[in-house]
Amino acid sequence: MGIYVNPGNTSFKKAVNSKIYIDKTELIAAVNDRVGTSDCYLCVSRPRRFGKSMAADMLAAYYSKGCDSCTLFAGKRIAEEPSFKMHLNQHPVIRLDIQRFLFDESHLDIFIDEIQDRIIQELREVYGDNFQSGPYRLPGTLEQIHACTGDSFILIIDEWDCVFRIAKDRMEIQKKYLDFLRGLFKGAEYVELAYMTGILPIKKYGEHSALNIFNEYSMIEPRGLGEYFGFTKAEVREQCGKYGVDYREMKKWYDGYQLDDFLIYNPKSVVDALTWRDFQSYWTGTETYEALKVYVDLNFDGLKEAVIKMLGNGRCRINTRKFQNDMTTFKTKDDVLTLLIHLGYLTYDRKAGEAFIPNQEIAQEFQNAIEGPTWDGVIHSLEQSEALLECTWKMDGKAVGERLETIHSETTSILKYNDENALTCTILMAYYSAKAYYLNPVMELPSGKGFADVIYIPKRNIDRPALVVELKWNKSAEGAIGQIKERQYVSWIENYTGEILLVGINYDENKGHTCVIEKYEKK
């Protein structure tokens, strides 16, 4: 048993023996299908504290010849799979955590040589003099061992991308590292499986990916592995019942990461909330809000409007395809928002192509990040939201219009009011407090043709009226009400049995905001 070559199972054993452990061993069955095939290269990218390292430890404990993990996996889900015994502790494994070689910035110039030296030293302890360490270093060594013994290797690399986070501006280091990985994997017959984890997907280098042999499983394209990182609804509900913690509060605070068919909870935060029986921002506490602030303060057209829209529980349509998979190459707001998805500050609905803030924990961090002179007026506008909501419930259209006008004047430097999207941002920001009483707003009804229809439907057991909002630009609030009726927007929620208010809002460049509110008379 070595540190890097044929490691033991101590790290995974600690996870299994923890007070709160969620069985994710079915991931092993999915990975087993790739061993020894042309699809044996996997790269899984997830935010911090989403279980990447635990999964890497689990795979090392399962495959490594350096330990006996039969008892450790007994009773786990993988033990019921047909492939379980076929691969259990049957493979030579090389396990690396790149971050352990880069705990000081000065190591950037030597870490690649250090990695190779340490692995070659341990390979010599296992294979003796069956190879010579020549100019091709680790790739050459593994190639010789494979030729002499027939052994093929499983390589498990955790935090593969930390180089790009630590050496953000040192392109020569990044390129040298990518060249090392490409030499290690490209066309290598000694690779039986390569499994890498990180926060970012594989770095794009020029027009082509530097490691295009890897299949990628990211926050944007989970490709069937979504449920194995983070906690599912059923898993969290079970743990809440076990520890007597309010599931509804847990859902509000930590749910919402959309990975195709799964809504995933942040595991670090769920475990801490279960442990301490208190709901607060745990996950983001491992990195200060300044990290988020750096990105939301970038001066890209439409970025601040998008942040405001999402703070109001809205969504922002983005193009994720041009993102270069690093933390410095930004050309548009879409590049910034795509990075925030990978970092876990946003989530992504792939079918709709929309980004949004997943939960209360992250919304709180966004509020912290926008405190400062570059966001003048926004915080105060959010604080006025509860009063505006009260005015809406009282059907005081005049007061609603006046408060919208105040919010507009306080945020003029950010919301230029040059299109309908800015008006939508204002409305979502103005109704920010609605998240305490309503489900996420429904934007642009399927039956509607207006550019900015919004519906707020109350949460279960909340005694508040549903709001059907229609926005107009240089027309009239009365006309907005007329359109709601004419196009029968209310029919979309006709099964809602509570009170329904129709809210018509118009922005006139000369007269400002006006609002008309009517109670919908059900037939």
Solvent accessible surface area in square Angstrom, and as a share of the most:
residue,aa,sasa,rsa
1,M,169,0.75
2,G,23,0.23
3,I,129,0.65
4,Y,19,0.07
5,V,3,0.02
6,N,18,0.09
7,P,12,0.08
8,G,20,0.19
9,N,18,0.09
10,T,80,0.47
11,S,65,0.42
12,F,1,0.00
13,K,88,0.37
14,K,139,0.59
15,A,24,0.19
16,V,27,0.16
17,N,110,0.57
18,S,56,0.36
19,K,142,0.60
20,I,19,0.09
21,Y,45,0.17
22,I,15,0.08
23,D,25,0.13
24,K,12,0.05
25,T,0,0.00
26,E,58,0.26
27,L,1,0.00
28,I,0,0.00
29,A,18,0.14
30,A,31,0.24
31,V,0,0.00
32,N,9,0.05
33,D,104,0.54
34,R,64,0.23
35,V,18,0.10
36,G,56,0.54
37,T,60,0.35
38,S,111,0.71
39,D,71,0.37
40,C,8,0.05
41,Y,23,0.09
42,L,3,0.01
43,C,1,0.00
44,V,0,0.00
45,S,2,0.01
46,R,0,0.00
47,P,0,0.00
48,R,47,0.17
49,R,125,0.46
50,F,0,0.00
51,G,28,0.27
52,K,10,0.04
53,S,48,0.31
54,M,49,0.22
55,A,3,0.03
56,A,0,0.00
57,D,29,0.15
58,M,1,0.00
59,L,0,0.00
60,A,4,0.03
61,A,0,0.00
62,Y,0,0.00
63,Y,0,0.00
64,S,0,0.00
65,K,108,0.46
66,G,19,0.18
67,C,25,0.15
68,D,114,0.59
69,S,0,0.00
70,C,70,0.42
71,T,120,0.70
72,L,23,0.11
73,F,0,0.00
74,A,61,0.47
75,G,81,0.78
76,K,33,0.14
77,R,105,0.38
78,I,0,0.00
79,A,38,0.29
80,E,151,0.68
81,E,59,0.26
82,P,130,0.82
83,S,22,0.14
84,F,14,0.06
85,K,165,0.70
86,M,128,0.57
87,H,21,0.09
88,L,20,0.10
89,N,24,0.12
90,Q,108,0.48
91,H,16,0.07
92,P,11,0.07
93,V,0,0.00
94,I,1,0.00
95,R,33,0.12
96,L,3,0.02
97,D,36,0.19
98,I,1,0.01
99,Q,81,0.36
100,R,170,0.62
101,F,12,0.05
102,L,5,0.02
103,F,162,0.68
104,D,68,0.35
105,E,114,0.51
106,S,78,0.50
107,H,42,0.19
108,L,3,0.02
109,D,81,0.42
110,I,93,0.47
111,F,1,0.01
112,I,12,0.06
113,D,68,0.35
114,E,57,0.26
115,I,0,0.00
116,Q,12,0.05
117,D,69,0.36
118,R,106,0.39
119,I,0,0.00
120,I,13,0.06
121,Q,114,0.51
122,E,20,0.09
123,L,0,0.00
124,R,89,0.32
125,E,130,0.58
126,V,76,0.44
127,Y,25,0.10
128,G,32,0.31
129,D,131,0.68
130,N,67,0.34
131,F,8,0.03
132,Q,145,0.64
133,S,52,0.34
134,G,32,0.31
135,P,123,0.77
136,Y,170,0.65
137,R,63,0.23
138,L,1,0.00
139,P,29,0.18
140,G,12,0.12
141,T,0,0.00
142,L,0,0.00
143,E,112,0.50
144,Q,61,0.27
145,I,0,0.00
146,H,47,0.21
147,A,86,0.66
148,C,85,0.51
149,T,58,0.34
150,G,51,0.49
151,D,38,0.20
152,S,26,0.17
153,F,0,0.00
154,I,0,0.00
155,L,1,0.01
156,I,0,0.00
157,I,3,0.01
158,D,1,0.00
159,E,27,0.12
160,W,1,0.00
161,D,0,0.00
162,C,1,0.00
163,V,0,0.00
164,F,2,0.01
165,R,49,0.18
166,I,63,0.32
167,A,3,0.02
168,K,77,0.33
169,D,117,0.61
170,R,79,0.29
171,M,100,0.45
172,E,102,0.46
173,I,10,0.05
174,Q,5,0.02
175,K,85,0.36
176,K,105,0.44
177,Y,0,0.00
178,L,3,0.01
179,D,52,0.27
180,F,22,0.09
181,L,1,0.00
182,R,80,0.29
183,G,43,0.42
184,L,1,0.00
185,F,0,0.00
186,K,104,0.44
187,G,75,0.72
188,A,16,0.12
189,E,138,0.62
190,Y,7,0.03
191,V,14,0.08
192,E,41,0.18
193,L,0,0.00
194,A,0,0.00
195,Y,0,0.00
196,M,0,0.00
197,T,0,0.00
198,G,0,0.00
199,I,6,0.03
200,L,1,0.00
201,P,12,0.07
202,I,2,0.01
203,K,20,0.08
204,K,60,0.26
205,Y,93,0.36
206,G,64,0.61
207,E,166,0.74
208,H,134,0.60
209,S,37,0.24
210,A,8,0.07
211,L,4,0.02
212,N,97,0.50
213,I,50,0.25
214,F,14,0.06
215,N,49,0.25
216,E,44,0.20
217,Y,6,0.02
218,S,9,0.06
219,M,3,0.01
220,I,17,0.08
221,E,38,0.17
222,P,2,0.01
223,R,121,0.44
224,G,61,0.59
225,L,10,0.05
226,G,4,0.04
227,E,54,0.24
228,Y,34,0.13
229,F,1,0.00
230,G,4,0.04
231,F,21,0.09
232,T,19,0.11
233,K,109,0.46
234,A,74,0.57
235,E,17,0.08
236,V,0,0.00
237,R,120,0.44
238,E,122,0.55
239,Q,17,0.07
240,C,3,0.02
241,G,63,0.60
242,K,137,0.58
243,Y,28,0.11
244,G,63,0.61
245,V,16,0.09
246,D,64,0.33
247,Y,30,0.11
248,R,177,0.65
249,E,54,0.24
250,M,0,0.00
251,K,85,0.36
252,K,89,0.38
253,W,31,0.11
254,Y,0,0.00
255,D,8,0.04
256,G,10,0.10
257,Y,0,0.00
258,Q,37,0.17
259,L,2,0.01
260,D,47,0.25
261,D,122,0.63
262,F,74,0.31
263,L,83,0.41
264,I,0,0.00
265,Y,1,0.00
266,N,0,0.00
267,P,11,0.07
268,K,53,0.22
269,S,0,0.00
270,V,0,0.00
271,V,45,0.26
272,D,21,0.11
273,A,0,0.00
274,L,3,0.01
275,T,54,0.31
276,W,172,0.60
277,R,147,0.54
278,D,66,0.34
279,F,47,0.20
280,Q,80,0.35
281,S,20,0.13
282,Y,29,0.11
283,W,0,0.00
284,T,3,0.02
285,G,61,0.59
286,T,59,0.34
287,E,61,0.27
288,T,91,0.53
289,Y,82,0.31
290,E,86,0.39
291,A,27,0.21
292,L,0,0.00
293,K,50,0.21
294,V,94,0.54
295,Y,12,0.05
296,V,0,0.00
297,D,44,0.23
298,L,53,0.26
299,N,149,0.77
300,F,51,0.21
301,D,142,0.74
302,G,20,0.19
303,L,0,0.00
304,K,42,0.18
305,E,28,0.13
306,A,5,0.04
307,V,0,0.00
308,I,1,0.00
309,K,35,0.15
310,M,3,0.01
311,L,2,0.01
312,G,2,0.02
313,N,35,0.18
314,G,1,0.01
315,R,77,0.28
316,C,11,0.07
317,R,170,0.62
318,I,14,0.07
319,N,67,0.34
320,T,18,0.11
321,R,168,0.61
322,K,144,0.61
323,F,4,0.02
324,Q,51,0.23
325,N,10,0.05
326,D,3,0.01
327,M,21,0.09
328,T,47,0.27
329,T,44,0.25
330,F,38,0.16
331,K,156,0.66
332,T,67,0.39
333,K,46,0.19
334,D,28,0.14
335,D,8,0.04
336,V,0,0.00
337,L,0,0.00
338,T,1,0.01
339,L,0,0.00
340,L,0,0.00
341,I,0,0.00
342,H,4,0.02
343,L,20,0.10
344,G,0,0.00
345,Y,3,0.01
346,L,0,0.00
347,T,2,0.01
348,Y,19,0.07
349,D,18,0.09
350,R,107,0.39
351,K,178,0.75
352,A,33,0.26
353,G,9,0.09
354,E,44,0.20
355,A,0,0.00
356,F,17,0.07
357,I,22,0.11
358,P,17,0.11
359,N,13,0.06
360,Q,44,0.20
361,E,0,0.00
362,I,0,0.00
363,A,3,0.02
364,Q,58,0.26
365,E,13,0.06
366,F,0,0.00
367,Q,47,0.21
368,N,46,0.24
369,A,0,0.00
370,I,0,0.00
371,E,100,0.45
372,G,33,0.31
373,P,113,0.71
374,T,68,0.40
375,W,3,0.01
376,D,83,0.43
377,G,22,0.21
378,V,0,0.00
379,I,44,0.22
380,H,91,0.41
381,S,0,0.00
382,L,12,0.06
383,E,123,0.55
384,Q,25,0.11
385,S,0,0.00
386,E,67,0.30
387,A,37,0.29
388,L,0,0.00
389,L,0,0.00
390,E,68,0.30
391,C,19,0.11
392,T,0,0.00
393,W,42,0.15
394,K,154,0.65
395,M,71,0.32
396,D,62,0.32
397,G,10,0.10
398,K,153,0.65
399,A,19,0.15
400,V,0,0.00
401,G,4,0.04
402,E,93,0.41
403,R,77,0.28
404,L,0,0.00
405,E,67,0.30
406,T,55,0.32
407,I,0,0.00
408,H,21,0.09
409,S,76,0.49
410,E,50,0.22
411,T,0,0.00
412,T,71,0.42
413,S,77,0.50
414,I,11,0.06
415,L,0,0.00
416,K,127,0.54
417,Y,21,0.08
418,N,118,0.60
419,D,61,0.31
420,E,73,0.33
421,N,62,0.32
422,A,3,0.03
423,L,0,0.00
424,T,7,0.04
425,C,0,0.00
426,T,0,0.00
427,I,0,0.00
428,L,0,0.00
429,M,0,0.00
430,A,0,0.00
431,Y,2,0.01
432,Y,26,0.10
433,S,19,0.12
434,A,2,0.01
435,K,39,0.17
436,A,63,0.48
437,Y,42,0.16
438,Y,2,0.01
439,L,94,0.47
440,N,92,0.47
441,P,13,0.08
442,V,40,0.23
443,M,51,0.23
444,E,102,0.46
445,L,5,0.03
446,P,109,0.68
447,S,57,0.37
448,G,19,0.18
449,K,170,0.72
450,G,17,0.16
451,F,79,0.33
452,A,1,0.01
453,D,1,0.01
454,V,0,0.00
455,I,1,0.00
456,Y,3,0.01
457,I,38,0.19
458,P,12,0.07
459,K,61,0.26
460,R,216,0.79
461,N,134,0.69
462,I,58,0.30
463,D,133,0.69
464,R,79,0.29
465,P,14,0.09
466,A,0,0.00
467,L,0,0.00
468,V,1,0.01
469,V,0,0.00
470,E,1,0.00
471,L,1,0.01
472,K,24,0.10
473,W,51,0.18
474,N,68,0.35
475,K,140,0.59
476,S,42,0.27
477,A,2,0.01
478,E,112,0.50
479,G,36,0.35
480,A,0,0.00
481,I,7,0.03
482,G,32,0.31
483,Q,18,0.08
484,I,0,0.00
485,K,110,0.46
486,E,140,0.63
487,R,90,0.33
488,Q,120,0.53
489,Y,1,0.00
490,V,8,0.05
491,S,53,0.34
492,W,104,0.36
493,I,11,0.06
494,E,124,0.56
495,N,137,0.70
496,Y,52,0.20
497,T,129,0.75
498,G,27,0.26
499,E,76,0.34
500,I,2,0.01
501,L,1,0.00
502,L,2,0.01
503,V,0,0.00
504,G,0,0.00
505,I,0,0.00
506,N,5,0.02
507,Y,19,0.07
508,D,28,0.15
509,E,110,0.50
510,N,146,0.75
511,K,169,0.72
512,G,8,0.07
513,H,12,0.05
514,T,63,0.37
515,C,13,0.08
516,V,40,0.23
517,I,17,0.09
518,E,61,0.28
519,K,93,0.40
520,Y,67,0.25
521,E,134,0.60
522,K,95,0.40
523,K,240,1.02
